[in-house]
Amino acid sequence: SIFSIIFSIAELLKVNLPTLLCALCAKFFIIAEAFKNTWGDLCKLKSTIILKSLFILNKLWILNIKPNNKAALFNQGYYYYRETNYNDAIENFNKSIEEDSEYKKAYFQRGKSYYYFNKETLAIKDFDKVIQIDPDYAPAYAFRGMSNYYLKKHTIAISDYNKAKAIDSEVFIDKTVYENTLKEYNKIINRQATDSRA
């Protein structure tokens, strides 16, 4: 989220949050002036403008100071992910993981990037790693299940969905993918029942 990025920037720069927010406000005033908008008008703009501003701050302010910082590289990747630029997202998540081979957030977001880039096998490898690092991270099971659906591994997908929901009943699972998985799974069960009666 935007707030997590702000907190990451504050942590990286070793400044307290009020100091950082003042700096961000100053940047937003500059942006507002450039767009001939008032502060109130700027606040009404979509969060994508704020995210782009944070992206610029992250790139100019942090990567130039600490070019190999895992959180800064992650933030760059997350921006590209939000922009559906999955190639650049994956590249930045790769660099972030090079700095910390156990960085759960980077593996998860890289997995999601692979998933939306229709590279389900690579996505599953990343979700497996996330689960290895944190066995109670429900979203990793959910996205691994959705990836397995596209690989036609419906039984495994159902198992992943069940694990995800057991950990967090509110976890996101794409409704259409979930319903289609259930249909395919039920076909398998019905076919097995028919075969057993034959």
Secondary structure, DSSP 8 states (H G I E B T S, - for coil): -HHHHHHHHHHHHT--HHHHHHHHHHHHHHHHHHTT--HHHHHHS-HHHHHHHHHHHIIIIIITT-TT-HHHHHHHHHHHHHTT-HHHHHHHHHHHHHH-TT-HHHHHHHHHHHHHTT-HHHHHHHHHHHHHH-TT-HHHHHHHHHHHHHTT-HHHHHHHHHHHHHH-TT----HHHHHHHHHHHHHHHHHHHHHHH-
